[in-house]
Amino acid sequence: MWETIAGALITGVLTLMGVLISNGRAQAVTETKLEALTREVREHNGFARRMPVVEEQIRVINHRISDLERKE
C-alpha cells in the first residue's frame, strides 16, 4: 500500500515539474512574440503619423509644378 502511495506522489511531483517547465517555456515564447508585435505596431504608427505630412508636401509640390507650367 505504501509503495502505491509513494509511486503516486512521485508521479504527481514529476508531472507538476513537467507542467511548470512547459508553461515557463511557452510563456517565454509568448513574451518574445508580443515584443516583436509591439515593435511592428510602433513602426506602423510612426509611418501612419508621417503619411499625412508627406501627402501635404506632395500637394504643395504639385501646386508649385502647376504654377511653373502655367508660367511657361
N, CA and C atoms as a LAMMPS dump frame, in Angstrom:
ITEM: TIMESTEP
0
ITEM: NUMBER OF ATOMS
216
ITEM: BOX BOUNDS ff ff ff
-5.0000000000000000e+02 5.0000000000000000e+02
-5.0000000000000000e+02 5.0000000000000000e+02
-5.0000000000000000e+02 5.0000000000000000e+02
ITEM: ATOMS id mol type element x y z
1 1 1 N 0.816 -1.195 0
2 1 2 C 0 0 0
3 1 3 C 0.867 1.27 0
4 2 1 N 1.91 1.309 0.824
5 2 2 C 2.777 2.489 0.883
6 2 3 C 3.527 2.689 -0.436
7 3 1 N 3.843 1.575 -1.091
8 3 2 C 4.529 1.692 -2.377
9 3 3 C 3.638 2.398 -3.401
10 4 1 N 2.352 2.098 -3.363
11 4 2 C 1.404 2.706 -4.295
12 4 3 C 1.285 4.204 -4.032
13 5 1 N 1.209 4.574 -2.754
14 5 2 C 1.11 5.996 -2.393
15 5 3 C 2.392 6.73 -2.78
16 6 1 N 3.545 6.125 -2.487
17 6 2 C 4.821 6.746 -2.827
18 6 3 C 4.944 6.893 -4.34
19 7 1 N 4.553 5.882 -5.079
20 7 2 C 4.61 5.951 -6.539
21 7 3 C 3.702 7.042 -7.084
22 8 1 N 2.511 7.161 -6.51
23 8 2 C 1.576 8.187 -6.953
24 8 3 C 2.122 9.581 -6.637
25 9 1 N 2.729 9.74 -5.453
26 9 2 C 3.302 11.041 -5.093
27 9 3 C 4.464 11.419 -6.006
28 10 1 N 5.338 10.459 -6.275
29 10 2 C 6.479 10.721 -7.163
30 10 3 C 5.984 11.084 -8.56
31 11 1 N 5.02 10.334 -9.051
32 11 2 C 4.454 10.619 -10.366
33 11 3 C 3.808 12.003 -10.394
34 12 1 N 3.081 12.351 -9.356
35 12 2 C 2.446 13.663 -9.281
36 12 3 C 3.45 14.798 -9.267
37 13 1 N 4.528 14.627 -8.485
38 13 2 C 5.563 15.663 -8.397
39 13 3 C 6.258 15.824 -9.749
40 14 1 N 6.59 14.719 -10.396
41 14 2 C 7.256 14.799 -11.695
42 14 3 C 6.345 15.424 -12.758
43 15 1 N 5.08 15.083 -12.704
44 15 2 C 4.124 15.684 -13.65
45 15 3 C 4.016 17.182 -13.42
46 16 1 N 3.934 17.592 -12.161
47 16 2 C 3.867 19.011 -11.835
48 16 3 C 5.107 19.752 -12.315
49 17 1 N 6.266 19.169 -12.131
50 17 2 C 7.507 19.793 -12.601
51 17 3 C 7.49 19.932 -14.125
52 18 1 N 7.033 18.902 -14.805
53 18 2 C 6.956 18.96 -16.268
54 18 3 C 6.02 20.049 -16.749
55 19 1 N 4.888 20.177 -16.098
56 19 2 C 3.921 21.207 -16.474
57 19 3 C 4.499 22.598 -16.231
58 20 1 N 5.155 22.785 -15.102
59 20 2 C 5.739 24.095 -14.787
60 20 3 C 6.83 24.474 -15.788
61 21 1 N 7.676 23.52 -16.143
62 21 2 C 8.741 23.777 -17.122
63 21 3 C 8.129 24.115 -18.479
64 22 1 N 7.147 23.342 -18.89
65 22 2 C 6.485 23.566 -20.184
66 22 3 C 5.809 24.928 -20.229
67 23 1 N 5.12 25.295 -19.178
68 23 2 C 4.446 26.595 -19.131
69 23 3 C 5.443 27.741 -19.14
70 24 1 N 6.569 27.561 -18.472
71 24 2 C 7.61 28.592 -18.463
72 24 3 C 8.15 28.844 -19.858
73 25 1 N 8.384 27.775 -20.614
74 25 2 C 8.88 27.923 -21.981
75 25 3 C 7.821 28.559 -22.873
76 26 1 N 6.591 28.131 -22.727
77 26 2 C 5.51 28.701 -23.531
78 26 3 C 5.35 30.192 -23.229
79 27 1 N 5.477 30.563 -21.98
80 27 2 C 5.376 31.977 -21.592
81 27 3 C 6.506 32.781 -22.213
82 28 1 N 7.717 32.218 -22.248
83 28 2 C 8.849 32.92 -22.848
84 28 3 C 8.617 33.144 -24.342
85 29 1 N 8.09 32.151 -25.024
86 29 2 C 7.8 32.286 -26.456
87 29 3 C 6.727 33.349 -26.669
88 30 1 N 5.7 33.336 -25.849
89 30 2 C 4.621 34.314 -25.965
90 30 3 C 5.147 35.731 -25.745
91 31 1 N 5.998 35.912 -24.755
92 31 2 C 6.562 37.237 -24.483
93 31 3 C 7.423 37.716 -25.646
94 32 1 N 8.198 36.81 -26.235
95 32 2 C 9.039 37.175 -27.376
96 32 3 C 8.182 37.612 -28.56
97 33 1 N 7.124 36.863 -28.834
98 33 2 C 6.235 37.225 -29.936
99 33 3 C 5.534 38.553 -29.656
100 34 1 N 5.139 38.769 -28.432
101 34 2 C 4.47 40.016 -28.061
102 34 3 C 5.407 41.209 -28.241
103 35 1 N 6.666 41.046 -27.872
104 35 2 C 7.643 42.122 -28.058
105 35 3 C 7.828 42.434 -29.538
106 36 1 N 7.883 41.394 -30.373
107 36 2 C 8.043 41.604 -31.813
108 36 3 C 6.825 42.328 -32.381
109 37 1 N 5.642 41.923 -31.98
110 37 2 C 4.422 42.587 -32.456
111 37 3 C 4.349 44.034 -31.993
112 38 1 N 4.758 44.274 -30.757
113 38 2 C 4.767 45.641 -30.226
114 38 3 C 5.703 46.517 -31.049
115 39 1 N 6.869 45.985 -31.395
116 39 2 C 7.836 46.738 -32.196
117 39 3 C 7.249 47.051 -33.579
118 40 1 N 6.58 46.074 -34.194
119 40 2 C 5.976 46.289 -35.506
120 40 3 C 4.86 47.329 -35.448
121 41 1 N 4.064 47.298 -34.392
122 41 2 C 2.982 48.276 -34.252
123 41 3 C 3.56 49.676 -34.084
124 42 1 N 4.622 49.805 -33.33
125 42 2 C 5.245 51.125 -33.153
126 42 3 C 5.79 51.654 -34.471
127 43 1 N 6.412 50.765 -35.272
128 43 2 C 6.906 51.185 -36.578
129 43 3 C 5.744 51.637 -37.461
130 44 1 N 4.665 50.893 -37.454
131 44 2 C 3.495 51.241 -38.265
132 44 3 C 2.902 52.569 -37.814
133 45 1 N 2.814 52.784 -36.515
134 45 2 C 2.255 54.035 -36.01
135 45 3 C 3.107 55.229 -36.432
136 46 1 N 4.417 55.046 -36.417
137 46 2 C 5.304 56.12 -36.875
138 46 3 C 5.069 56.427 -38.342
139 47 1 N 4.902 55.384 -39.137
140 47 2 C 4.618 55.556 -40.559
141 47 3 C 3.268 56.241 -40.755
142 48 1 N 2.272 55.834 -39.998
143 48 2 C 0.933 56.41 -40.12
144 48 3 C 0.94 57.889 -39.731
145 49 1 N 1.79 58.278 -38.798
146 49 2 C 1.873 59.691 -38.407
147 49 3 C 2.562 60.524 -39.48
148 50 1 N 3.526 59.919 -40.179
149 50 2 C 4.276 60.67 -41.186
150 50 3 C 3.525 60.809 -42.51
151 51 1 N 2.656 59.889 -42.832
152 51 2 C 1.983 59.905 -44.139
153 51 3 C 1.186 61.182 -44.402
154 52 1 N 0.38 61.685 -43.473
155 52 2 C -0.337 62.936 -43.768
156 52 3 C 0.616 64.093 -44.077
157 53 1 N 1.763 64.126 -43.422
158 53 2 C 2.752 65.178 -43.683
159 53 3 C 3.283 65.029 -45.1
160 54 1 N 3.604 63.809 -45.49
161 54 2 C 4.119 63.563 -46.836
162 54 3 C 3.054 63.904 -47.879
163 55 1 N 1.815 63.534 -47.615
164 55 2 C 0.736 63.836 -48.56
165 55 3 C 0.581 65.344 -48.738
166 56 1 N 0.669 66.092 -47.665
167 56 2 C 0.57 67.552 -47.759
168 56 3 C 1.741 68.111 -48.542
169 57 1 N 2.931 67.584 -48.317
170 57 2 C 4.099 68.051 -49.066
171 57 3 C 3.936 67.75 -50.555
172 58 1 N 3.376 66.616 -50.896
173 58 2 C 3.139 66.266 -52.298
174 58 3 C 2.141 67.237 -52.921
175 59 1 N 1.093 67.578 -52.178
176 59 2 C 0.123 68.553 -52.683
177 59 3 C 0.792 69.905 -52.989
178 60 1 N 1.639 70.343 -52.059
179 60 2 C 2.338 71.62 -52.253
180 60 3 C 3.244 71.535 -53.477
181 61 1 N 3.966 70.455 -53.614
182 61 2 C 4.862 70.279 -54.758
183 61 3 C 4.071 70.282 -56.063
184 62 1 N 2.935 69.596 -56.075
185 62 2 C 2.112 69.561 -57.285
186 62 3 C 1.608 70.947 -57.653
187 63 1 N 1.224 71.749 -56.663
188 63 2 C 0.786 73.119 -56.938
189 63 3 C 1.932 73.956 -57.507
190 64 1 N 3.118 73.781 -56.959
191 64 2 C 4.269 74.541 -57.452
192 64 3 C 4.582 74.158 -58.891
193 65 1 N 4.508 72.86 -59.182
194 65 2 C 4.758 72.398 -60.557
195 65 3 C 3.707 72.979 -61.496
196 66 1 N 2.461 72.96 -61.073
197 66 2 C 1.387 73.526 -61.903
198 66 3 C 1.624 75.005 -62.165
199 67 1 N 2.032 75.735 -61.123
200 67 2 C 2.312 77.165 -61.282
201 67 3 C 3.463 77.395 -62.266
202 68 1 N 4.51 76.569 -62.174
203 68 2 C 5.643 76.7 -63.074
204 68 3 C 5.255 76.371 -64.515
205 69 1 N 4.402 75.37 -64.688
206 69 2 C 3.96 75.01 -66.033
207 69 3 C 3.123 76.12 -66.651
208 70 1 N 2.319 76.775 -65.855
209 70 2 C 1.484 77.87 -66.365
210 70 3 C 2.334 79.077 -66.776
211 71 1 N 3.428 79.314 -66.08
212 71 2 C 4.297 80.447 -66.387
213 71 3 C 5.005 80.251 -67.723
214 72 1 N 5.259 79.029 -68.097
215 72 2 C 5.969 78.769 -69.361
216 72 3 C 5.001 78.888 -70.458
